[in-house]
Amino acid sequence: AQSVTQLGSHVSVSEGALVLLRCNYSSSVPPYLFWYVQYPNQGLQLLLKYTSAATLVKGINGFEAEFKKSETSFHLTKPSAHMSDAAEYFCAVSSNTGNQFYFGTGTSLTVIP
Amino acid sequence: EPEVTQTPSHQVTQMGQEVILRCVPISNHLYFYWYRQILGQKVEFLVSFYNNEISEKSEIFDDQFSVERPDGSNFTLKIRSTKLEDSAMYFCASSGGTSGRRSDTQYFGPGTRLTVL
């Protein structure tokens, strides 16, 4: 079975500071991992995904994530936070069949001016 | 850019009533999904649908729930007799099925907020 754990339900950073949102996965097969962002009153938007092609994945809006098998992690980072990055971020892993995603509990990012 | 659309954006209903939530997936996609998110909780899978039949469903998706693709564009979720605990945001998603099932990106709609009174 697959699952993801997001440590830290709330993260606050200053504008211009590094953003680090943590995601650890558990998977009985090689994982396919996704990060989604949810802005207030909106749906889930794909930021990036890992599909085994490269361990460092670049996404939209300056975000990137690194797949580390030894640490079973797929943390999301951005070098310099913008006010517009304030949102809820979800990590997800695809199931064995690909018929569903398992989502983490989400991390709410606050950017302090 | 193509996107998944959902109607209505907000539905208020009385307990015991039937509701139908509507979705228009991205036009060339083959796989369709419903998820829900109870306020403050994680996004949970309900059902996946392919080739006019359910391919997988969760324990949440009991006999009160059904899905249908009534025509070539719409994908609906019906709740026959709503309960208070059905209050949640319901997301529709679709995927193309062209890059391998497990690596396929699911594209989500903006959601329908269902409030059961």
Interface residues (C-beta under 8 A of the other chain):
Chain A: Y32 F34 Y36 Q42 G43 L44 Q45 L46 K49 T51 S52 F90 A92 S94 S95 N96 T97 G98 N99 Q100 F101 Y102 F103 G104 T105 G106
Chain B: V4 Y31 Y33 Y35 Q41 K42 V43 E44 F45 S48 S55 E56 S58 F91 A93 S99 G100 R101 R102 S103 D104 T105 Q106 Y107 F108 G109 P110 G111
